[in-house]
């Protein structure tokens, strides 16, 4: 087990979420499914309690904790993409599997977990600073899924 692991709270579908992530993102896997040894407030003995999984190299634990806590944008996975094709693939996988589009490269999966699908073209433009960053930022602010060509065009002025 990693020394630091992200714990993501799910109402009841941690295993389904982990399997979706493992199928969608490279360097991802479901490592173990742990069942409750006895009844607990939101489940019964034998129900899936936690799932050890990896998303793009980051170790995580999915906890089926019931409806007490909801997901929010205060936590998100940020996935860096190399081009529009990769950006589209991840965005479409999340949104097309019952997810929801948001603004500026953010979307939510069907379990309410927030994702930032962020092309490197955008982060490179922001790192450049000055007018170049401002133009790219202003272009991004009008987008849901990031359009790499539009960011590059804005960056050039």
C-alpha positions, 0 to 999 in steps of 0.5 A, spaced: 500 500 500 502 506 498 504 511 504 499 516 501 492 514 498 486 518 495 480 516 498 474 517 494 467 517 497 461 513 493 454 512 495 455 505 493 458 504 486 466 504 488 467 498 484 463 500 478 467 507 478 474 504 479 473 499 473 470 504 469 477 508 470 481 502 469 478 501 462 478 509 460 485 511 463 492 508 461 496 506 467 490 505 471 487 498 474 483 495 480 487 492 485 483 489 490 475 489 492 474 488 499 467 486 502 464 488 509 466 483 514 459 485 518 453 490 517 455 497 517 450 503 517 449 504 509 450 496 508 450 489 509 456 484 511 459 481 504 457 488 500 463 491 497 466 496 502 472 499 499 476 498 492 483 499 491 485 502 485 489 506 481 487 512 476 493 514 471 498 512 476 495 515 482 493 510 488 486 511 490 481 507 495 474 507 493 469 507 499 462 505 499 460 510 505 452 511 503 449 518 501 452 522 507 457 526 503 456 528 496 462 529 491 464 537 489 468 540 485 473 541 491 476 535 489 478 533 482 482 528 478 486 532 473 488 529 466 493 532 462 492 530 455 497 531 449 492 533 443 485 534 441 484 526 440 486 524 447 482 530 450 476 528 446 477 521 448 477 522 455 472 527 455 467 523 451 468 517 455 466 521 462 461 525 459 458 519 454 458 514 460 452 518 464 457 524 466 456 532 465 459 537 462 462 543 465 466 549 463 473 550 462 475 543 461 471 540 467 466 535 467 463 530 472 462 522 471 456 519 473 458 518 480 459 525 481 467 525 481 469 532 478 475 531 472 479 536 469 481 534 462 487 539 461 491 539 454 498 541 455 497 546 450 493 550 455 498 549 461 504 551 456 500 557 454 499 559 462 506 558 463 508 562 458 505 568 462 503 575 459 499 577 454 500 570 451 497 567 457 491 572 458 489 570 450 489 563 452 485 564 458 480 568 455 479 563 450 479 557 455 473 561 459 468 560 453 469 553 452 466 547 456 471 541 453 478 545 451 479 546 443 486 545 443 487 549 436 483 555 439 488 555 445 494 555 440 490 560 435 489 565 441 496 564 444 499 566 437 494 572 437 
